[in-house]
Amino acid sequence: MSSRWTFIGGILAGIAGVFTAAAVSIELESRKNGSLDAVDEPERLALPESEGV
């Protein structure tokens, strides 16, 4: 029974590691392009304006 819990724990740790690595990769990539993203951030968050209403 103990080896089963160890196996399940290892699988869960591996899955958590994959998600953590992906999050770190995205964060490092966004920091690399940080100066460009800082300018585009308000434009990305702005609501689209309705035309012709």
mmCIF file as gemmi writes it, N, C-alpha and C atoms, coordinates in Angstrom:
data_model
loop_
_atom_site.group_PDB
_atom_site.id
_atom_site.type_symbol
_atom_site.label_atom_id
_atom_site.label_alt_id
_atom_site.label_comp_id
_atom_site.label_asym_id
_atom_site.label_entity_id
_atom_site.label_seq_id
_atom_site.pdbx_PDB_ins_code
_atom_site.Cartn_x
_atom_site.Cartn_y
_atom_site.Cartn_z
_atom_site.occupancy
_atom_site.B_iso_or_equiv
_atom_site.pdbx_formal_charge
_atom_site.auth_seq_id
_atom_site.auth_asym_id
_atom_site.pdbx_PDB_model_num
ATOM 1 N N . MET Axp A 1 ? 0.828 -1.201 0 1 0 ? 1 A 1
ATOM 2 C CA . MET Axp A 1 ? 0 0 0 1 0 ? 1 A 1
ATOM 3 C C . MET Axp A 1 ? 0.87 1.261 0 1 0 ? 1 A 1
ATOM 4 N N . SER Axp A 2 ? 1.99 1.203 0.712 1 0 ? 2 A 1
ATOM 5 C CA . SER Axp A 2 ? 2.866 2.364 0.801 1 0 ? 2 A 1
ATOM 6 C C . SER Axp A 2 ? 3.474 2.696 -0.563 1 0 ? 2 A 1
ATOM 7 N N . SER Axp A 3 ? 3.856 1.688 -1.323 1 0 ? 3 A 1
ATOM 8 C CA . SER Axp A 3 ? 4.457 1.948 -2.628 1 0 ? 3 A 1
ATOM 9 C C . SER Axp A 3 ? 3.433 2.549 -3.591 1 0 ? 3 A 1
ATOM 10 N N . ARG Axp A 4 ? 2.177 2.205 -3.41 1 0 ? 4 A 1
ATOM 11 C CA . ARG Axp A 4 ? 1.126 2.776 -4.259 1 0 ? 4 A 1
ATOM 12 C C . ARG Axp A 4 ? 1 4.273 -4.014 1 0 ? 4 A 1
ATOM 13 N N . TRP Axp A 5 ? 1.02 4.687 -2.728 1 0 ? 5 A 1
ATOM 14 C CA . TRP Axp A 5 ? 0.925 6.103 -2.405 1 0 ? 5 A 1
ATOM 15 C C . TRP Axp A 5 ? 2.162 6.863 -2.888 1 0 ? 5 A 1
ATOM 16 N N . THR Axp A 6 ? 3.32 6.218 -2.823 1 0 ? 6 A 1
ATOM 17 C CA . THR Axp A 6 ? 4.542 6.838 -3.325 1 0 ? 6 A 1
ATOM 18 C C . THR Axp A 6 ? 4.443 7.062 -4.829 1 0 ? 6 A 1
ATOM 19 N N . PHE Axp A 7 ? 3.918 6.071 -5.548 1 0 ? 7 A 1
ATOM 20 C CA . PHE Axp A 7 ? 3.752 6.183 -6.995 1 0 ? 7 A 1
ATOM 21 C C . PHE Axp A 7 ? 2.779 7.303 -7.346 1 0 ? 7 A 1
ATOM 22 N N . ILE Axp A 8 ? 1.645 7.348 -6.656 1 0 ? 8 A 1
ATOM 23 C CA . ILE Axp A 8 ? 0.646 8.396 -6.921 1 0 ? 8 A 1
ATOM 24 C C . ILE Axp A 8 ? 1.221 9.77 -6.586 1 0 ? 8 A 1
ATOM 25 N N . GLY Axp A 9 ? 1.968 9.867 -5.492 1 0 ? 9 A 1
ATOM 26 C CA . GLY Axp A 9 ? 2.592 11.134 -5.123 1 0 ? 9 A 1
ATOM 27 C C . GLY Axp A 9 ? 3.618 11.586 -6.151 1 0 ? 9 A 1
ATOM 28 N N . GLY Axp A 10 ? 4.365 10.641 -6.706 1 0 ? 10 A 1
ATOM 29 C CA . GLY Axp A 10 ? 5.346 10.965 -7.731 1 0 ? 10 A 1
ATOM 30 C C . GLY Axp A 10 ? 4.694 11.477 -9.004 1 0 ? 10 A 1
ATOM 31 N N . ILE Axp A 11 ? 3.593 10.845 -9.374 1 0 ? 11 A 1
ATOM 32 C CA . ILE Axp A 11 ? 2.867 11.311 -10.563 1 0 ? 11 A 1
ATOM 33 C C . ILE Axp A 11 ? 2.321 12.719 -10.34 1 0 ? 11 A 1
ATOM 34 N N . LEU Axp A 12 ? 1.724 12.958 -9.18 1 0 ? 12 A 1
ATOM 35 C CA . LEU Axp A 12 ? 1.188 14.297 -8.894 1 0 ? 12 A 1
ATOM 36 C C . LEU Axp A 12 ? 2.291 15.349 -8.851 1 0 ? 12 A 1
ATOM 37 N N . ALA Axp A 13 ? 3.448 14.99 -8.288 1 0 ? 13 A 1
ATOM 38 C CA . ALA Axp A 13 ? 4.573 15.931 -8.254 1 0 ? 13 A 1
ATOM 39 C C . ALA Axp A 13 ? 5.078 16.218 -9.669 1 0 ? 13 A 1
ATOM 40 N N . GLY Axp A 14 ? 5.091 15.207 -10.514 1 0 ? 14 A 1
ATOM 41 C CA . GLY Axp A 14 ? 5.515 15.408 -11.902 1 0 ? 14 A 1
ATOM 42 C C . GLY Axp A 14 ? 4.578 16.321 -12.66 1 0 ? 14 A 1
ATOM 43 N N . ILE Axp A 15 ? 3.286 16.132 -12.463 1 0 ? 15 A 1
ATOM 44 C CA . ILE Axp A 15 ? 2.3 16.989 -13.127 1 0 ? 15 A 1
ATOM 45 C C . ILE Axp A 15 ? 2.436 18.43 -12.635 1 0 ? 15 A 1
ATOM 46 N N . ALA Axp A 16 ? 2.607 18.598 -11.32 1 0 ? 16 A 1
ATOM 47 C CA . ALA Axp A 16 ? 2.786 19.946 -10.773 1 0 ? 16 A 1
ATOM 48 C C . ALA Axp A 16 ? 4.064 20.575 -11.307 1 0 ? 16 A 1
ATOM 49 N N . GLY Axp A 17 ? 5.104 19.776 -11.492 1 0 ? 17 A 1
ATOM 50 C CA . GLY Axp A 17 ? 6.359 20.285 -12.031 1 0 ? 17 A 1
ATOM 51 C C . GLY Axp A 17 ? 6.222 20.77 -13.458 1 0 ? 17 A 1
ATOM 52 N N . VAL Axp A 18 ? 5.445 20.06 -14.258 1 0 ? 18 A 1
ATOM 53 C CA . VAL Axp A 18 ? 5.232 20.472 -15.647 1 0 ? 18 A 1
ATOM 54 C C . VAL Axp A 18 ? 4.504 21.811 -15.699 1 0 ? 18 A 1
ATOM 55 N N . PHE Axp A 19 ? 3.461 21.962 -14.882 1 0 ? 19 A 1
ATOM 56 C CA . PHE Axp A 19 ? 2.727 23.232 -14.865 1 0 ? 19 A 1
ATOM 57 C C . PHE Axp A 19 ? 3.597 24.364 -14.333 1 0 ? 19 A 1
ATOM 58 N N . THR Axp A 20 ? 4.432 24.084 -13.336 1 0 ? 20 A 1
ATOM 59 C CA . THR Axp A 20 ? 5.322 25.107 -12.796 1 0 ? 20 A 1
ATOM 60 C C . THR Axp A 20 ? 6.348 25.535 -13.838 1 0 ? 20 A 1
ATOM 61 N N . ALA Axp A 21 ? 6.91 24.574 -14.55 1 0 ? 21 A 1
ATOM 62 C CA . ALA Axp A 21 ? 7.882 24.906 -15.595 1 0 ? 21 A 1
ATOM 63 C C . ALA Axp A 21 ? 7.243 25.742 -16.699 1 0 ? 21 A 1
ATOM 64 N N . ALA Axp A 22 ? 6.007 25.433 -17.063 1 0 ? 22 A 1
ATOM 65 C CA . ALA Axp A 22 ? 5.319 26.218 -18.086 1 0 ? 22 A 1
ATOM 66 C C . ALA Axp A 22 ? 5.08 27.642 -17.603 1 0 ? 22 A 1
ATOM 67 N N . ALA Axp A 23 ? 4.668 27.796 -16.346 1 0 ? 23 A 1
ATOM 68 C CA . ALA Axp A 23 ? 4.414 29.134 -15.802 1 0 ? 23 A 1
ATOM 69 C C . ALA Axp A 23 ? 5.705 29.949 -15.745 1 0 ? 23 A 1
ATOM 70 N N . VAL Axp A 24 ? 6.802 29.321 -15.334 1 0 ? 24 A 1
ATOM 71 C CA . VAL Axp A 24 ? 8.084 30.026 -15.27 1 0 ? 24 A 1
ATOM 72 C C . VAL Axp A 24 ? 8.539 30.409 -16.671 1 0 ? 24 A 1
ATOM 73 N N . SER Axp A 25 ? 8.351 29.532 -17.627 1 0 ? 25 A 1
ATOM 74 C CA . SER Axp A 25 ? 8.739 29.827 -19.004 1 0 ? 25 A 1
ATOM 75 C C . SER Axp A 25 ? 7.974 31.023 -19.555 1 0 ? 25 A 1
ATOM 76 N N . ILE Axp A 26 ? 6.68 31.058 -19.304 1 0 ? 26 A 1
ATOM 77 C CA . ILE Axp A 26 ? 5.862 32.183 -19.766 1 0 ? 26 A 1
ATOM 78 C C . ILE Axp A 26 ? 6.294 33.476 -19.086 1 0 ? 26 A 1
ATOM 79 N N . GLU Axp A 27 ? 6.591 33.409 -17.794 1 0 ? 27 A 1
ATOM 80 C CA . GLU Axp A 27 ? 7.012 34.599 -17.058 1 0 ? 27 A 1
ATOM 81 C C . GLU Axp A 27 ? 8.348 35.119 -17.581 1 0 ? 27 A 1
ATOM 82 N N . LEU Axp A 28 ? 9.296 34.226 -17.822 1 0 ? 28 A 1
ATOM 83 C CA . LEU Axp A 28 ? 10.599 34.657 -18.337 1 0 ? 28 A 1
ATOM 84 C C . LEU Axp A 28 ? 10.477 35.237 -19.738 1 0 ? 28 A 1
ATOM 85 N N . GLU Axp A 29 ? 9.62 34.673 -20.555 1 0 ? 29 A 1
ATOM 86 C CA . GLU Axp A 29 ? 9.428 35.19 -21.903 1 0 ? 29 A 1
ATOM 87 C C . GLU Axp A 29 ? 8.775 36.57 -21.87 1 0 ? 29 A 1
ATOM 88 N N . SER Axp A 30 ? 7.845 36.765 -20.948 1 0 ? 30 A 1
ATOM 89 C CA . SER Axp A 30 ? 7.201 38.078 -20.861 1 0 ? 30 A 1
ATOM 90 C C . SER Axp A 30 ? 8.167 39.122 -20.323 1 0 ? 30 A 1
ATOM 91 N N . ARG Axp A 31 ? 9.086 38.727 -19.46 1 0 ? 31 A 1
ATOM 92 C CA . ARG Axp A 31 ? 10.082 39.686 -18.968 1 0 ? 31 A 1
ATOM 93 C C . ARG Axp A 31 ? 11.081 40.046 -20.052 1 0 ? 31 A 1
ATOM 94 N N . LYS Axp A 32 ? 11.368 39.078 -20.936 1 0 ? 32 A 1
ATOM 95 C CA . LYS Axp A 32 ? 12.303 39.342 -22.023 1 0 ? 32 A 1
ATOM 96 C C . LYS Axp A 32 ? 11.743 40.411 -22.952 1 0 ? 32 A 1
ATOM 97 N N . ASN Axp A 33 ? 10.453 40.392 -23.188 1 0 ? 33 A 1
ATOM 98 C CA . ASN Axp A 33 ? 9.783 41.369 -24.041 1 0 ? 33 A 1
ATOM 99 C C . ASN Axp A 33 ? 9.033 42.387 -23.201 1 0 ? 33 A 1
ATOM 100 N N . GLY Axp A 34 ? 9.518 42.677 -22.015 1 0 ? 34 A 1
ATOM 101 C CA . GLY Axp A 34 ? 8.802 43.521 -21.058 1 0 ? 34 A 1
ATOM 102 C C . GLY Axp A 34 ? 8.552 44.929 -21.535 1 0 ? 34 A 1
ATOM 103 N N . SER Axp A 35 ? 9.502 45.54 -22.223 1 0 ? 35 A 1
ATOM 104 C CA . SER Axp A 35 ? 9.316 46.927 -22.63 1 0 ? 35 A 1
ATOM 105 C C . SER Axp A 35 ? 8.213 47.056 -23.679 1 0 ? 35 A 1
ATOM 106 N N . LEU Axp A 36 ? 8.077 46.053 -24.536 1 0 ? 36 A 1
ATOM 107 C CA . LEU Axp A 36 ? 7.018 46.103 -25.547 1 0 ? 36 A 1
ATOM 108 C C . LEU Axp A 36 ? 5.657 45.829 -24.934 1 0 ? 36 A 1
ATOM 109 N N . ASP Axp A 37 ? 5.593 44.9 -23.973 1 0 ? 37 A 1
ATOM 110 C CA . ASP Axp A 37 ? 4.323 44.558 -23.35 1 0 ? 37 A 1
ATOM 111 C C . ASP Axp A 37 ? 3.795 45.699 -22.49 1 0 ? 37 A 1
ATOM 112 N N . ALA Axp A 38 ? 4.682 46.499 -21.911 1 0 ? 38 A 1
ATOM 113 C CA . ALA Axp A 38 ? 4.233 47.595 -21.057 1 0 ? 38 A 1
ATOM 114 C C . ALA Axp A 38 ? 3.465 48.637 -21.873 1 0 ? 38 A 1
ATOM 115 N N . VAL Axp A 39 ? 3.836 48.817 -23.132 1 0 ? 39 A 1
ATOM 116 C CA . VAL Axp A 39 ? 3.148 49.782 -23.984 1 0 ? 39 A 1
ATOM 117 C C . VAL Axp A 39 ? 1.815 49.213 -24.444 1 0 ? 39 A 1
ATOM 118 N N . ASP Axp A 40 ? 1.777 47.936 -24.769 1 0 ? 40 A 1
ATOM 119 C CA . ASP Axp A 40 ? 0.571 47.316 -25.306 1 0 ? 40 A 1
ATOM 120 C C . ASP Axp A 40 ? -0.454 46.94 -24.245 1 0 ? 40 A 1
ATOM 121 N N . GLU Axp A 41 ? -0.079 46.953 -22.981 1 0 ? 41 A 1
ATOM 122 C CA . GLU Axp A 41 ? -0.985 46.496 -21.921 1 0 ? 41 A 1
ATOM 123 C C . GLU Axp A 41 ? -2.294 47.295 -21.866 1 0 ? 41 A 1
ATOM 124 N N . PRO Axp A 42 ? -2.278 48.634 -21.866 1 0 ? 42 A 1
ATOM 125 C CA . PRO Axp A 42 ? -3.561 49.36 -21.829 1 0 ? 42 A 1
ATOM 126 C C . PRO Axp A 42 ? -4.421 49.091 -23.061 1 0 ? 42 A 1
ATOM 127 N N . GLU Axp A 43 ? -3.783 48.914 -24.21 1 0 ? 43 A 1
ATOM 128 C CA . GLU Axp A 43 ? -4.544 48.645 -25.426 1 0 ? 43 A 1
ATOM 129 C C . GLU Axp A 43 ? -5.204 47.273 -25.365 1 0 ? 43 A 1
ATOM 130 N N . ARG Axp A 44 ? -4.521 46.297 -24.762 1 0 ? 44 A 1
ATOM 131 C CA . ARG Axp A 44 ? -5.098 44.963 -24.653 1 0 ? 44 A 1
ATOM 132 C C . ARG Axp A 44 ? -6.277 44.945 -23.685 1 0 ? 44 A 1
ATOM 133 N N . LEU Axp A 45 ? -6.206 45.757 -22.631 1 0 ? 45 A 1
ATOM 134 C CA . LEU Axp A 45 ? -7.248 45.752 -21.613 1 0 ? 45 A 1
ATOM 135 C C . LEU Axp A 45 ? -8.419 46.661 -21.955 1 0 ? 45 A 1
ATOM 136 N N . ALA Axp A 46 ? -8.249 47.544 -22.918 1 0 ? 46 A 1
ATOM 137 C CA . ALA Axp A 46 ? -9.296 48.494 -23.264 1 0 ? 46 A 1
ATOM 138 C C . ALA Axp A 46 ? -10.459 47.765 -23.912 1 0 ? 46 A 1
ATOM 139 N N . LEU Axp A 47 ? -11.66 48.201 -23.596 1 0 ? 47 A 1
ATOM 140 C CA . LEU Axp A 47 ? -12.856 47.635 -24.211 1 0 ? 47 A 1
ATOM 141 C C . LEU Axp A 47 ? -12.99 48.18 -25.621 1 0 ? 47 A 1
ATOM 142 N N . PRO Axp A 48 ? -13.442 47.359 -26.53 1 0 ? 48 A 1
ATOM 143 C CA . PRO Axp A 48 ? -13.625 47.86 -27.902 1 0 ? 48 A 1
ATOM 144 C C . PRO Axp A 48 ? -14.759 48.887 -27.951 1 0 ? 48 A 1
ATOM 145 N N . GLU Axp A 49 ? -14.548 49.933 -28.718 1 0 ? 49 A 1
ATOM 146 C CA . GLU Axp A 49 ? -15.563 50.961 -28.851 1 0 ? 49 A 1
ATOM 147 C C . GLU Axp A 49 ? -16.521 50.587 -29.968 1 0 ? 49 A 1
ATOM 148 N N . SER Axp A 50 ? -17.789 50.813 -29.713 1 0 ? 50 A 1
ATOM 149 C CA . SER Axp A 50 ? -18.771 50.476 -30.746 1 0 ? 50 A 1
ATOM 150 C C . SER Axp A 50 ? -18.857 51.628 -31.746 1 0 ? 50 A 1
ATOM 151 N N . GLU Axp A 51 ? -18.816 51.271 -33.006 1 0 ? 51 A 1
ATOM 152 C CA . GLU Axp A 51 ? -18.876 52.278 -34.063 1 0 ? 51 A 1
ATOM 153 C C . GLU Axp A 51 ? -20.237 52.221 -34.743 1 0 ? 51 A 1
ATOM 154 N N . GLY Axp A 52 ? -20.801 53.359 -35.021 1 0 ? 52 A 1
ATOM 155 C CA . GLY Axp A 52 ? -22.047 53.43 -35.746 1 0 ? 52 A 1
ATOM 156 C C . GLY Axp A 52 ? -23.293 53.156 -34.91 1 0 ? 52 A 1
ATOM 157 N N . VAL Axp A 53 ? -23.177 53.29 -33.621 1 0 ? 53 A 1
ATOM 158 C CA . VAL Axp A 53 ? -24.361 53.057 -32.774 1 0 ? 53 A 1
ATOM 159 C C . VAL Axp A 53 ? -25.022 54.352 -32.458 1 0 ? 53 A 1
